[in-house]
Structures are given as C-alpha cells and as structure tokens.
Amino acid sequence: MNRSSLPINQRIALLVQALDGAEKTNKALATCPDGDAMVDILLGASAKLGLGLTRRDLLETPPIRDWIWFKNNDPLVTVGDAKPRYRREQRPDQASEEVKTRRKFLGLF
C-alpha cells in the first residue's frame, strides 16, 4: 500500500511512531531555534518514510501542530523551581520558618 495515499491523520501517526526512539532526529528537533526549523526536519523525515506530508499538513495537524506551537511560544504553565514565582513580603523571622515547612511537589507521575 502506498503510504502517501493514506489520510493525513494516519500519515502523521506513522511519522510520530517513526520519531519515537529516533535519537538523532529528536536531538535535532530539540535544538531547533524555532518551529520553522522543526518543520524542515519533519519534512525530511516524511520524505524518507514516503509519507508525502506537506508543510501545511504539519502545521495544521495535531500533535505536530502543537509541538511547533510550543516551540514558537513560551509554555502557559511551568511546574518546578526553574521559574520565579510571586512571593508576598515576609518578615525575616517568618521566611526561615516557611522554608523549613515547605514541601516540594514531586509531580503526578
């Protein structure tokens, strides 16, 4: 069966499956400066797999559409200690007590 004749959603699913575990491609995608560079890499992967995906297909079909959006924008929510958060003014004696009693969030998984 010709892969390029499959519906777009199935071709995208095949591309995502092919990317799972592809270290070299995943590193290249992670180091892209923006979404356009990601699309170029994904178009090359699509061509190698014979999927015949276009730039428009990649920009409009999830989950790749979402990956590209995420690369071009800052995330809406971040969890962890990497981002500064709002803190109310504290007295010096209260700050040390709060640090001792604060619990770290380890995640849901």
C-alpha positions as CSV (number, residue, x, y, z in Angstrom):
1,M,0.0,0.0,0.0
2,N,1.2,3.5,-0.9
3,R,1.7,5.4,2.4
4,S,1.1,8.8,0.7
5,S,-2.4,7.8,-0.2
6,L,-3.4,7.3,3.5
7,P,-5.4,10.0,5.2
8,I,-3.4,12.8,6.8
9,N,-4.1,11.8,10.4
10,Q,-2.7,8.3,9.7
11,R,0.4,9.6,8.0
12,I,1.1,11.9,10.9
13,A,0.6,9.0,13.3
14,L,3.2,7.0,11.2
15,L,5.6,9.9,11.4
16,V,5.2,10.2,15.2
17,Q,5.8,6.4,15.6
18,A,8.9,6.7,13.5
19,L,10.2,9.6,15.6
20,D,9.7,7.6,18.8
21,G,13.2,6.4,19.7
22,A,15.0,8.2,16.9
23,E,17.7,9.8,19.0
24,K,19.4,11.7,16.2
25,T,16.2,13.2,14.9
26,N,14.9,14.0,18.4
27,K,18.1,15.8,19.3
28,A,17.9,17.8,16.1
29,L,14.2,18.7,16.8
30,A,15.1,19.7,20.4
31,T,17.9,22.1,19.3
32,C,15.9,23.9,16.6
33,P,15.7,27.6,17.2
34,D,12.1,27.8,16.1
35,G,9.1,26.0,14.7
36,D,10.1,26.6,11.0
37,A,13.3,24.7,11.5
38,M,11.4,21.9,13.1
39,V,9.1,21.7,10.1
40,D,12.1,21.4,7.8
41,I,13.4,18.4,9.8
42,L,10.0,16.8,9.9
43,L,9.5,17.3,6.1
44,G,12.8,15.5,5.6
45,A,11.7,12.6,7.8
46,S,8.4,12.5,6.0
47,A,10.2,12.3,2.6
48,K,12.4,9.4,3.9
49,L,9.4,7.5,5.0
50,G,7.5,8.2,1.8
51,L,4.6,9.8,3.6
52,G,4.3,12.8,1.3
53,L,3.3,15.3,4.0
54,T,3.4,19.0,3.2
55,R,4.3,21.9,5.3
56,R,0.6,22.8,5.7
57,D,-0.2,19.2,6.8
58,L,2.4,19.5,9.6
59,L,1.3,23.0,10.7
60,E,-2.4,22.1,10.9
61,T,-2.5,18.5,12.2
62,P,-2.0,17.6,15.9
63,P,0.2,16.5,17.7
64,I,2.9,18.0,15.4
65,R,1.0,21.3,15.2
66,D,1.1,21.5,19.0
67,W,4.8,20.7,19.1
68,I,5.5,23.6,16.7
69,W,3.3,26.0,18.6
70,F,5.1,25.1,21.8
71,K,8.5,25.6,20.2
72,N,7.5,29.1,19.0
73,N,5.9,30.2,22.3
74,D,6.6,30.1,25.9
75,P,4.7,27.4,27.8
76,L,1.5,28.5,29.5
77,V,2.3,26.8,32.8
78,T,5.6,25.6,34.2
79,V,5.9,23.3,37.3
80,G,9.1,23.2,39.3
81,D,11.7,25.6,40.7
82,A,13.0,26.9,37.4
83,K,10.7,29.9,37.2
84,P,10.4,32.7,39.7
85,R,7.1,33.0,41.4
86,Y,5.2,35.7,43.2
87,R,6.1,36.0,46.8
88,R,4.4,38.2,49.3
89,E,6.6,40.4,51.5
90,Q,7.8,38.5,54.6
91,R,9.4,39.4,57.8
92,P,12.9,37.8,58.1
93,D,11.9,35.6,61.0
94,Q,8.9,34.2,59.1
95,A,11.0,33.4,56.0
96,S,13.2,30.8,57.7
97,E,10.1,29.0,59.2
98,E,8.4,28.8,55.9
99,V,11.5,27.4,54.2
100,K,11.6,24.6,56.8
101,T,8.0,23.7,56.5
102,R,7.7,24.0,52.7
103,R,7.2,20.7,50.8
104,K,8.4,20.0,47.3
105,F,6.0,19.0,44.7
106,L,7.3,15.8,43.1
107,G,4.8,15.5,40.3
108,L,1.8,13.4,39.4
109,F,3.6,10.6,37.8
